[in-house]
Amino acid sequence: MVELRDREKGMEDQYFRDAERVLKLKSRCDKLLAKWVAGLIDRDDFVAYADEITDARFKGGDPGVLSKALSDLQAAGRNLSEQDVATKMREFVFEATEQL
């Protein structure tokens, strides 16, 4: 019985470590995206823009982040498609993974 509890505890610990890693990864990806978009739309307040991207994540997940970035790029007159931004977001996943 002790082995079963130990195993259960280990699985719970692993679950929480994995969940924490996913949150850190998404946060890092959002910061990389915010830095990239802020540069393209000539926004100097990168930290404030990163907060806006984070808010978009909480409200709508990846689609919310994509929509926010795309609408800001289009408002700034940048001709990037949804596919362009989504591709960049996928690139940032790999970059963030290497950084963590």
C-alpha positions as semicolon CSV with decimal commas, in nm:
position;residue;x (nm);y (nm);z (nm)
1;M;0,000;0,000;0,000
2;V;0,288;0,234;0,077
3;E;0,430;0,171;-0,271
4;L;0,099;0,269;-0,427
5;R;0,085;0,594;-0,230
6;D;0,447;0,670;-0,317
7;R;0,376;0,607;-0,682
8;E;0,063;0,822;-0,671
9;K;0,257;1,103;-0,503
10;G;0,528;1,076;-0,768
11;M;0,272;1,097;-1,046
12;E;0,109;1,401;-0,886
13;D;0,447;1,571;-0,850
14;Q;0,526;1,498;-1,215
15;Y;0,190;1,638;-1,323
16;F;0,253;1,965;-1,138
17;R;0,608;1,992;-1,275
18;D;0,477;1,938;-1,629
19;A;0,199;2,194;-1,581
20;E;0,447;2,448;-1,447
21;R;0,678;2,389;-1,743
22;V;0,390;2,442;-1,988
23;L;0,299;2,771;-1,819
24;K;0,660;2,889;-1,830
25;L;0,689;2,786;-2,195
26;K;0,371;2,972;-2,296
27;S;0,481;3,278;-2,099
28;R;0,820;3,277;-2,272
29;C;0,658;3,232;-2,614
30;D;0,426;3,524;-2,546
31;K;0,719;3,746;-2,450
32;L;0,909;3,652;-2,766
33;L;0,600;3,722;-2,977
34;A;0,538;4,052;-2,800
35;K;0,896;4,162;-2,861
36;W;0,871;4,070;-3,229
37;V;0,533;4,239;-3,284
38;A;0,629;4,548;-3,082
39;G;0,931;4,591;-3,306
40;L;0,720;4,563;-3,619
41;I;0,457;4,812;-3,502
42;D;0,713;5,057;-3,360
43;R;0,598;5,024;-3,000
44;D;0,860;5,123;-2,747
45;D;0,673;4,996;-2,443
46;F;0,754;4,627;-2,491
47;V;0,671;4,535;-2,129
48;A;0,325;4,691;-2,150
49;Y;0,266;4,522;-2,484
50;A;0,375;4,187;-2,339
51;D;0,112;4,238;-2,068
52;E;-0,150;4,293;-2,339
53;I;-0,046;3,968;-2,508
54;T;-0,068;3,789;-2,171
55;D;-0,419;3,928;-2,123
56;A;-0,512;3,797;-2,468
57;R;-0,385;3,452;-2,364
58;F;-0,602;3,449;-2,053
59;K;-0,906;3,559;-2,248
60;G;-0,866;3,334;-2,552
61;G;-0,563;3,106;-2,538
62;D;-0,350;3,069;-2,851
63;P;-0,630;3,190;-3,082
64;G;-0,667;3,503;-2,865
65;V;-0,296;3,574;-2,882
66;L;-0,292;3,521;-3,257
67;S;-0,592;3,747;-3,304
68;K;-0,442;4,024;-3,086
69;A;-0,107;4,016;-3,264
70;L;-0,265;4,004;-3,607
71;S;-0,505;4,292;-3,540
72;D;-0,222;4,507;-3,399
73;L;-0,005;4,433;-3,701
74;Q;-0,285;4,515;-3,941
75;A;-0,369;4,835;-3,752
76;A;-0,007;4,941;-3,792
77;G;-0,025;4,878;-4,167
78;R;0,185;4,563;-4,163
79;N;0,083;4,320;-4,434
80;L;0,124;3,988;-4,256
81;S;-0,122;3,705;-4,292
82;E;-0,265;3,493;-4,015
83;Q;-0,044;3,210;-4,144
84;D;0,267;3,430;-4,117
85;V;0,196;3,514;-3,753
86;A;0,099;3,154;-3,667
87;T;0,424;3,031;-3,822
88;K;0,622;3,281;-3,616
89;M;0,439;3,167;-3,303
90;R;0,542;2,806;-3,376
91;E;0,903;2,919;-3,423
92;F;0,889;3,087;-3,084
93;V;0,779;2,759;-2,924
94;F;1,104;2,599;-3,038
95;E;1,309;2,900;-2,933
96;A;1,142;2,916;-2,591
97;T;1,196;2,544;-2,540
98;E;1,567;2,587;-2,602
99;Q;1,581;2,881;-2,361
100;L;1,414;2,697;-2,072
